[in-house]
Amino acid sequence: MKLLSVNVGKPLRAEYTDAEGNLTGIDKRPAEGAVAVAAPGPKGVGGSGLAGDTIGDKRHHGGDDQAVYAYAREDLDAWGRELGRDLANGAFGENFTTTGLDVSGALIGERWRVGPDLVLEVDSARIPCRTFAGWLGERGWVKRFTAKAAPGAYLRVIEPGEVRAGDAVEVVHRPEHEVTVSFLFRAVTRESELLPRVLAAGEALDPEVREIVVKRIG
């Protein structure tokens, strides 16, 4: 299990985002050399956990509980075959493109050591938005992405560190519950009957997501 690339985005002006100035950081490209990763601060104030990376809409993205977004190369390849196009590392706006790791099958609360120092904790799933759909330019993209239920994982920083392409990823903790990233995604998008079981993830769950789940189950 390792990082194929560490991806960062420069500001891009695009009509498909309603962020301030119509700016988005979804165009992620592999970085050369080491990239520092640290907790960026709360959502609305903090942006990306990666130095040099852009979050265009801090209302809905970034902050401590979305410090890093990871997506598996294996899932990118599967999408590429379905869409009939090559998808480069970073094509889904992910910060970490991994190989050998079932990212959407990771458990909420699972911890990864990446490289020698960085420790991350899985806390939520990526929900597709207008900007993602506009960036990919695929018809019915939100519906198709949702049906696949391979959303990739958001992670918070437990211990900061520097990472680079080729670094090993080690799972150092797996909690004893059933709530994977994919399970959570299915529960909050199209299988609401799963929502009560999501709470088994406990305090590791992104507090914003937990609040949504609690409201929905009443």
N, C-alpha and C positions, 0 to 999 in steps of 0.2 A: 504494500500500500504506500503510495507516494503522491507528491504533488507533481503534476506534469507542467503546470505553469502557475504563476502568481500574477493576477491581472488587475490593472488599475485603469481608470477612465479619466480622460480630460473632458472639460465641459463641451457639450454639443448642443447647438440651438436647433430645436425641432418643433414642428407644428403639432405633433401628436402628444405633447406634454403640456399640462396647464400649470406647471411649476413657475415660480417667479422668473421672468425673463425668458420663458420657454427653454430653460436649460435642463439637460439631463446628463448623467454620467454613465448611462447604460452601455456605451461603446467602450468595453473593456479590452485592453490589449496586454499581452504578456510583457512583464517588466524584466529588465536585465538586472542581474545582481540581486542583492538582498533588499527586502522590504520590511520596514518596521511595522509591527502590529501591536496595537494597544487599545484599551477601552476608550471610546471617543467621547463619552458623556451621554446624557439622556437624549431621547428622541426629541426632535424639535430644536435642539441646540447642537448636539454632537452629530457628526456625519459618519464617514466610513472609519473603520478601525485600521485601515491600511494607509500609511503615509503616502501622499501623492495621489490618492484616489478621490473622485468627485461623487458627491450625492447631490443631485439636482433638486430634489423635493424632500426636504427634511420633515415636512408634515407627516409623510407616510413611510419614509425609508431612513435607514441609518439609526444611529444611537447605539447604546450599549447592548441591546438585545438583538440588533441586526448589524453587529460590528463586522461580520464576515459572512459572505454568501458562498456556499460550496456547491458544485455540481459535478457529477461523475462523467468522465469521458465516455464511458460505456453507454450512458443514457444519451449523450450528445450524438454518438454514432448511430444509435437506434433512431433518433429523430432525423438524422441526416438521410438515412435510408428511406424513411417514410416520406420525407419532404423532397427527396431527389436533389439534394444540394449539400455541399460541404459546409460543415459548421466548425469554425476555428475555435481553439481554446478562448474562452471569454465571450463567445457568441451569445450566450444567454444572460450576459451581464454579471457572470459569476466572478468572484475574486479568486477562488481556488478551483482549478480544474484538477480533479483527482483521477487516479487509476487504481484498480484493485480494491476499491472501497465502495460498499453499497450505501451511498449517501442518503437516499430516500428511505432506506431500510434502517438507518440509525435510530436509536431510541432517544426520546427526549430526556435530557440529563446525561447522555453519554458524553464522555470526555476524550478528547484526542490530544496527544502530544505531537506537534508538528515541528520538525527540526529539533535542535537541541533544547530549546527553552520555551517555546510558545505552547500554552495549554488552552484549549477551547472547550466550550460546552454547548452541545446542541440544544436549542430552546424553541424552535418553531419552524414552520414550513413557508416557502415562498408562495404567495397568492398572486396569480397573474393579473396584470393591470393594463390600462390603456397604453401606457408608455411601452411596455413589453410587446404588446400586440403591434403597435406602430413600428417599433424597431424591427421586428421579424418580418412584417409585411405579408403575413400568411392569412388567408381568408379564414374566418372563424377561429382564430388562434386561441382565444381565451377558452372557448368550449373544448377545443381539441386538447389543449394542455391540461385542462381540468380532468378530462376523461382518462388521460394517461396515468394520473396520480403518481408521477415521478417528479416532484416539485423542486428537489434540492433542499438543502438545509441552511437556516440561519444559525449562527453561533455567536455566543458572547465570549469575551476574553477573560479567562481566569488568571493566567500568568502571561504577561507580555513577552515578546521576543521578536527576533528577526527570522524571516523565512526566505527561501529561494526555490526556484524550480529544481526538482530532483530530491528535495527533502523527504525523508520518510515520514509517514503518518502512522502513529501507533494508537490503538484504542486502549486507554489506560483505566477506564471505568465504564461498566455497563449496568444500569439500574435493573431492578427486578420487577418490570411491568411490561405491558404489551404495546405501549404507545410509541410507535415509530413515527417518523416524519410523515410518511405516506398515510398512516392511520389517522394522524391529526388532520392532514389535508383533506382526506375523504370526509372526516367528521364535520369539518367547518364549511365544506363546499356542497356536497351532494348526498351524504349519508348521515343525516342528523341523528338517527337512532344510535349512532356511536358516541355522541357527545358526552353522556354521563361517564363513559369509561375513560375519556380523555383526562379527567381530573386525577386519575391514578398517577399521572406524571408528576404531581406535587409541585413543589416550589421551583423546580427547574423550568417549568413552562413559562414562556414569555408572559409577564403579568397582563399585558394588553390583550393577549389571546385568551388568557384565563378569564378575564372579565367578560369577554364576548361569549365564551362557553357558558359561564355561570348565568348570564342573562338569558341565553337561549333555552337553557334547561329549566329556567324559572325557579 
